[in-house]
């Protein structure tokens, strides 16, 4: 339970740092890339008047085989957040070094819900990076 608390504390810190406009490490890096993978354009975070906020989180499962093998690592997941706050797609930006942990991290972020990013009160599609830490006590 302690490791999950630290995971969510880290996530909260990431979003707090992003809202202050500071990026102190790769784990708190907010994506500023633009792309068009859907009907609407993905807006860079630095163009938003309101950044997306986590409404509902999902603890990543620490898979039993990974525990048994004492695997640890941090996966950074790039998440596309649609205008309705739902996760549209997620992909591994940086691997934890272990496929089993990466898959658990991906499964977790698909269960997140967000308040969408906005430009002048209008919800827009955007991307953020979410670090998922796996550390044994």
NUDO-374257 format. One line per 10 residues: for each residue z, x, y of N, C-alpha, C. Coordinates in nm, 4 decimals. Layout:
<nodes>
Z:X:Y:Z:X:Y:Z:X:Y ~ ...;
</nodes>
This chain:
<nodes>
0.0000:0.0827:-0.1192:0.0000:0.0000:0.0000:0.0000:0.0869:0.1252 ~ 0.0692:0.2021:0.1152:0.0789:0.2911:0.2298:-0.0591:0.3443:0.2695 ~ -0.1413:0.3770:0.1686:-0.2739:0.4300:0.2001:-0.3618:0.3241:0.2651 ~ -0.3460:0.1949:0.2231:-0.4244:0.0884:0.2838:-0.3819:0.0665:0.4281 ~ -0.2531:0.0785:0.4542:-0.2051:0.0655:0.5907:-0.2654:0.1748:0.6776 ~ -0.2739:0.2969:0.6233:-0.3324:0.4057:0.7013:-0.4815:0.3844:0.7224 ~ -0.5499:0.3217:0.6252:-0.6920:0.2918:0.6418:-0.7108:0.1966:0.7586 ~ -0.6315:0.0894:0.7618:-0.6477:-0.0104:0.8673:-0.5973:0.0415:1.0007 ~ -0.4977:0.1286:0.9972:-0.4529:0.1913:1.1217:-0.5649:0.2761:1.1792 ~ -0.6343:0.3476:1.0906:-0.7466:0.4298:1.1356:-0.8582:0.3426:1.1924;
-0.8864:0.2299:1.1270:-0.9895:0.1386:1.1780:-0.9519:0.0841:1.3150 ~ -0.8264:0.0443:1.3303:-0.7805:-0.0064:1.4585:-0.7962:0.1006:1.5659 ~ -0.7612:0.2243:1.5313:-0.7751:0.3350:1.6247:-0.9210:0.3536:1.6647 ~ -1.0128:0.3435:1.5685:-1.1553:0.3577:1.5973:-1.1991:0.2556:1.7008 ~ -1.1614:0.1293:1.6796:-1.2038:0.0256:1.7729:-1.1349:0.0395:1.9079 ~ -1.0105:0.0856:1.9095:-0.9417:0.1069:2.0370:-1.0078:0.2204:2.1133 ~ -1.0412:0.3295:2.0426:-1.1076:0.4414:2.1086:-1.2441:0.4004:2.1615 ~ -1.3145:0.3211:2.0843:-1.4468:0.2759:2.1280:-1.4358:0.1912:2.2538 ~ -1.3333:0.1078:2.2603:-1.3195:0.0219:2.3776:-1.2796:0.1012:2.5013 ~ -1.2222:0.2187:2.4817:-1.1881:0.3050:2.5948:-1.3046:0.3953:2.6327;
-1.4117:0.3921:2.5525:-1.5279:0.4738:2.5835:-1.5146:0.6168:2.5382 ~ -1.4216:0.6461:2.4488:-1.4009:0.7821:2.4013:-1.4386:0.7902:2.2549 ~ -1.5022:0.9003:2.2165:-1.5317:0.9283:2.0767:-1.4720:1.0644:2.0457 ~ -1.3550:1.0650:1.9815:-1.2848:1.1905:1.9605:-1.3220:1.2597:1.8312 ~ -1.3920:1.1923:1.7400:-1.4309:1.2559:1.6148:-1.5455:1.1795:1.5540 ~ -1.6009:1.2370:1.4461:-1.7112:1.1702:1.3776:-1.6667:1.0351:1.3241 ~ -1.5399:1.0229:1.2838:-1.4911:0.8993:1.2260:-1.4807:0.7881:1.3293 ~ -1.4724:0.8226:1.4561:-1.4662:0.7186:1.5579:-1.5980:0.7061:1.6325 ~ -1.7036:0.7674:1.5786:-1.8345:0.7630:1.6414:-1.8939:0.6236:1.6306 ~ -1.9304:0.5668:1.7431:-1.9957:0.4372:1.7451:-2.1452:0.4614:1.7612;
-2.2228:0.3956:1.6797:-2.3666:0.4162:1.6797:-2.4282:0.3756:1.8124 ~ -2.5210:0.4578:1.8604:-2.5955:0.4221:1.9800:-2.7443:0.4174:1.9494 ~ -2.7800:0.4095:1.8222:-2.9202:0.4021:1.7856:-2.9713:0.2604:1.8027 ~ -3.0998:0.2498:1.8314:-3.1630:0.1191:1.8347:-3.2643:0.1113:1.7223 ~ -3.2888:-0.0087:1.6760:-3.3864:-0.0313:1.5695:-3.4267:-0.1769:1.5715 ~ -3.5322:-0.2075:1.5003:-3.5719:-0.3466:1.4843:-3.5997:-0.3713:1.3378 ~ -3.4971:-0.4155:1.2651:-3.5120:-0.4425:1.1232:-3.5156:-0.5918:1.0974 ~ -3.5038:-0.6706:1.2002:-3.4939:-0.8148:1.1881:-3.5686:-0.8747:1.3061 ~ -3.5520:-1.0021:1.3282:-3.6163:-1.0679:1.4418:-3.5618:-1.0159:1.5738 ~ -3.4323:-0.9905:1.5793:-3.3707:-0.9470:1.7041:-3.3435:-0.7973:1.7007;
-3.3477:-0.7380:1.8165:-3.3273:-0.5947:1.8303:-3.1796:-0.5602:1.8169 ~ -3.1528:-0.4460:1.7544:-3.0157:-0.3958:1.7470:-2.9867:-0.3257:1.8789 ~ -2.8862:-0.3751:1.9485:-2.8537:-0.3217:2.0800:-2.7561:-0.2050:2.0675 ~ -2.7782:-0.0976:2.1434:-2.6845:0.0145:2.1403:-2.5495:-0.0267:2.1993 ~ -2.4434:0.0257:2.1414:-2.3081:-0.0111:2.1836:-2.2856:0.0190:2.3314 ~ -2.3437:0.1283:2.3813:-2.3189:0.1629:2.5212:-2.3872:0.0669:2.6194 ~ -2.4709:-0.0248:2.5698:-2.5333:-0.1239:2.6583:-2.4572:-0.2568:2.6593 ~ -2.3531:-0.2680:2.5777:-2.2790:-0.3934:2.5653:-2.1757:-0.4083:2.6766 ~ -2.1542:-0.5314:2.7199:-2.0447:-0.5579:2.8127:-1.9166:-0.5884:2.7349 ~ -1.9309:-0.6359:2.6100:-1.8176:-0.6580:2.5201:-1.8545:-0.6023:2.3834;
-1.7718:-0.5125:2.3313:-1.7986:-0.4532:2.2003:-1.7511:-0.5454:2.0889 ~ -1.8110:-0.5343:1.9695:-1.7650:-0.6165:1.8572:-1.6209:-0.5824:1.8211 ~ -1.5458:-0.6832:1.7778:-1.4063:-0.6643:1.7379:-1.3870:-0.7192:1.5973 ~ -1.3030:-0.6519:1.5195:-1.2735:-0.6975:1.3838:-1.1860:-0.8222:1.3912 ~ -1.2289:-0.9296:1.3233:-1.1504:-1.0526:1.3122:-1.0858:-1.0598:1.1745 ~ -1.1617:-1.0231:1.0732:-1.1139:-1.0286:0.9347:-1.1518:-0.8982:0.8653 ~ -1.0523:-0.8364:0.8035:-1.0735:-0.7105:0.7314:-1.0610:-0.7341:0.5815 ~ -1.1118:-0.6394:0.5069:-1.0972:-0.6425:0.3621:-1.0581:-0.5026:0.3163 ~ -0.9431:-0.4929:0.2495:-0.9000:-0.3627:0.1991:-0.9959:-0.3137:0.0917 ~ -1.0435:-0.1897:0.1036:-1.1265:-0.1369:-0.0046:-1.0411:-0.1143:-0.1289;
-1.0968:-0.1475:-0.2427:-1.0271:-0.1263:-0.3689:-1.0362:0.0219:-0.4047 ~ -0.9239:0.0785:-0.4476:-0.9260:0.2162:-0.4983:-0.9519:0.2037:-0.6479 ~ -1.0743:0.2274:-0.6927:-1.1087:0.2028:-0.8327:-1.0203:0.2821:-0.9290 ~ -0.9782:0.2165:-1.0367:-0.8905:0.2798:-1.1361:-0.9485:0.4104:-1.1901 ~ -1.0786:0.4166:-1.2239:-1.1325:0.5445:-1.2724:-1.1229:0.6561:-1.1675 ~ -1.1367:0.6200:-1.0405:-1.1248:0.7198:-0.9337:-0.9810:0.7688:-0.9220 ~ -0.8855:0.6778:-0.9379:-0.7434:0.7170:-0.9379:-0.7147:0.8125:-1.0530 ~ -0.7643:0.7736:-1.1700:-0.7386:0.8536:-1.2900:-0.7941:0.9949:-1.2743 ~ -0.9106:1.0054:-1.2113:-0.9731:1.1363:-1.1896:-0.9233:1.2038:-1.0617 ~ -0.8336:1.1367:-0.9905:-0.7756:1.1850:-0.8650:-0.8833:1.2180:-0.7608;
-0.9804:1.1264:-0.7484:-1.0875:1.1439:-0.6509:-1.0403:1.0963:-0.5139 ~ -1.0724:1.1723:-0.4123:-1.0392:1.1374:-0.2744:-1.1603:1.1637:-0.1862 ~ -1.1602:1.1051:-0.0693:-1.2679:1.1297:0.0255:-1.2751:1.0207:0.1298 ~ -1.3647:1.0405:0.2248:-1.3883:0.9434:0.3309:-1.5364:0.9096:0.3336 ~ -1.5668:0.7822:0.3224:-1.7042:0.7334:0.3357:-1.7174:0.6703:0.4737 ~ -1.8244:0.7018:0.5427:-1.8510:0.6384:0.6715:-1.9676:0.5428:0.6509 ~ -1.9424:0.4164:0.6801:-2.0388:0.3102:0.6554:-2.0957:0.2605:0.7881 ~ -2.2285:0.2582:0.7998:-2.2938:0.2011:0.9177:-2.3149:0.0527:0.8913 ~ -2.2597:-0.0295:0.9780:-2.2608:-0.1744:0.9607:-2.3407:-0.2389:1.0740 ~ -2.4339:-0.3260:1.0366:-2.5058:-0.4074:1.1344:-2.4321:-0.5398:1.1471;
-2.3959:-0.5733:1.2694:-2.3235:-0.6978:1.2964:-2.4190:-0.7933:1.3669 ~ -2.4409:-0.9099:1.3045:-2.5298:-1.0103:1.3620:-2.4631:-1.0820:1.4790 ~ -2.5431:-1.1605:1.5473:-2.4969:-1.2343:1.6648:-2.3848:-1.3325:1.6330 ~ -2.3743:-1.3763:1.5074:-2.2669:-1.4690:1.4688:-2.1421:-1.3963:1.4184 ~ -2.1425:-1.2626:1.4232:-2.0266:-1.1844:1.3818:-2.0255:-1.1472:1.2347 ~ -2.1235:-1.1933:1.1590:-2.1303:-1.1604:1.0166:-2.1951:-1.0234:0.9971 ~ -2.1568:-0.9573:0.8881:-2.2177:-0.8293:0.8530:-2.3556:-0.8577:0.7952 ~ -2.4577:-0.8019:0.8574:-2.5942:-0.8227:0.8113:-2.6337:-0.7247:0.7039 ~ -2.6055:-0.6010:0.7263:-2.6325:-0.4988:0.6265:-2.5366:-0.3840:0.6489 ~ -2.5175:-0.3085:0.5446:-2.4310:-0.1912:0.5529:-2.4929:-0.0829:0.4663;
-2.4785:0.0403:0.5118:-2.5291:0.1525:0.4328:-2.4374:0.2719:0.4522 ~ -2.4436:0.3618:0.3580:-2.3599:0.4808:0.3645:-2.4220:0.5780:0.4637 ~ -2.3485:0.6075:0.5695:-2.3926:0.7054:0.6680:-2.3513:0.8450:0.6229 ~ -2.2286:0.8540:0.5711:-2.1770:0.9804:0.5179:-2.0995:0.9482:0.3906 ~ -2.1376:1.0118:0.2822:-2.0751:0.9863:0.1525:-1.9362:1.0487:0.1450 ~ -1.8525:0.9855:0.0648:-1.7207:1.0414:0.0351:-1.7335:1.1584:-0.0617 ~ -1.8514:1.1705:-0.1209:-1.8731:1.2719:-0.2235:-1.8606:1.2150:-0.3638 ~ -1.8271:1.0859:-0.3712:-1.8076:1.0204:-0.5005:-1.8701:0.8813:-0.4944 ~ -1.9695:0.8565:-0.5783:-2.0392:0.7270:-0.5785:-1.9444:0.6092:-0.5955 ~ -1.8458:0.6239:-0.6817:-1.7543:0.5130:-0.7100:-1.6749:0.4727:-0.5850;
-1.6357:0.5712:-0.5033:-1.5638:0.5413:-0.3789:-1.6591:0.4824:-0.2748 ~ -1.7809:0.5363:-0.2686:-1.8800:0.4844:-0.1738:-1.9097:0.3372:-0.2010 ~ -1.9264:0.3019:-0.3280:-1.9548:0.1621:-0.3640:-1.8384:0.0707:-0.3269 ~ -1.7165:0.1173:-0.3474:-1.5998:0.0377:-0.3109:-1.5943:0.0162:-0.1593 ~ -1.6254:0.1207:-0.0834:-1.6269:0.1096:0.0627:-1.7331:0.0091:0.1079 ~ -1.8526:0.0166:0.0497:-1.9592:-0.0778:0.0846:-1.9190:-0.2213:0.0536 ~ -1.8633:-0.2428:-0.0648:-1.8197:-0.3778:-0.1022:-1.7169:-0.4318:-0.0035 ~ -1.6304:-0.3461:0.0433:-1.5250:-0.3870:0.1357:-1.5809:-0.4327:0.2701 ~ -1.6714:-0.3553:0.3296:-1.7186:-0.3888:0.4643:-1.8038:-0.5148:0.4668 ~ -1.8648:-0.5508:0.3549:-1.9411:-0.6759:0.3515:-1.8508:-0.7979:0.3655;
-1.7211:-0.7810:0.3448:-1.6263:-0.8920:0.3571:-1.5652:-0.9009:0.4973 ~ -1.5937:-0.8043:0.5836:-1.5430:-0.8060:0.7205:-1.6095:-0.9190:0.7986 ~ -1.5389:-0.9677:0.9002:-1.5963:-1.0582:0.9998:-1.5613:-1.0025:1.1371 ~ -1.6512:-1.0209:1.2307:-1.6355:-0.9656:1.3646:-1.6590:-1.0726:1.4700 ~ -1.6027:-1.0483:1.5877:-1.6544:-1.1184:1.7044:-1.7723:-1.0309:1.7471 ~ -1.8858:-1.0903:1.7789:-2.0046:-1.0087:1.8042:-1.9958:-0.9321:1.9353 ~ -2.0764:-0.8276:1.9437:-2.0938:-0.7602:2.0708:-2.1686:-0.8533:2.1648 ~ -2.1480:-0.8356:2.2944:-2.2129:-0.9235:2.3921:-2.2699:-0.8432:2.5074 ~ -2.3752:-0.8975:2.5630:-2.4295:-0.8486:2.6895:-2.4277:-0.9672:2.7848 ~ -2.3467:-0.9556:2.8891:-2.3328:-1.0624:2.9894:-2.3054:-1.1984:2.9259;
-2.2130:-1.2013:2.8272:-2.1722:-1.3257:2.7642:-2.2632:-1.3749:2.6530 ~ -2.3736:-1.3048:2.6282:-2.4682:-1.3451:2.5236:-2.4471:-1.2571:2.4003 ~ -2.4169:-1.3164:2.2821:-2.3978:-1.2367:2.1613:-2.5270:-1.1654:2.1213 ~ -2.5121:-1.0408:2.0776:-2.6272:-0.9603:2.0361:-2.5972:-0.8900:1.9046 ~ -2.7023:-0.8507:1.8365:-2.6891:-0.7738:1.7133:-2.6665:-0.6273:1.7506 ~ -2.5736:-0.5626:1.6814:-2.5436:-0.4227:1.7090:-2.4979:-0.3534:1.5815 ~ -2.4706:-0.2242:1.5916:-2.4226:-0.1469:1.4774:-2.2992:-0.0674:1.5166 ~ -2.2097:-0.0521:1.4186:-2.0939:0.0353:1.4348:-2.0763:0.1145:1.3063 ~ -1.9984:0.2194:1.3143:-1.9645:0.3000:1.1975:-1.8190:0.2745:1.1616 ~ -1.7934:0.2510:1.0331:-1.6578:0.2248:0.9857:-1.6193:0.3318:0.8841;
-1.5144:0.4100:0.9122:-1.4674:0.5072:0.8128:-1.3779:0.4389:0.7099 ~ -1.3976:0.4703:0.5842:-1.3132:0.4198:0.4754:-1.2522:0.5408:0.4058 ~ -1.1213:0.5552:0.4188:-1.0499:0.6704:0.3646:-0.9914:0.6365:0.2280 ~ -1.0085:0.7256:0.1350:-0.9488:0.7127:0.0021:-0.8639:0.8373:-0.0199 ~ -0.7316:0.8170:-0.0201:-0.6388:0.9286:-0.0355:-0.5241:0.8848:-0.1246 ~ -0.4973:0.9638:-0.2262:-0.3872:0.9346:-0.3171:-0.2569:0.9847:-0.2573 ~ -0.1484:0.9143:-0.2861:-0.0165:0.9561:-0.2352:0.0380:1.0712:-0.3155;
</nodes>
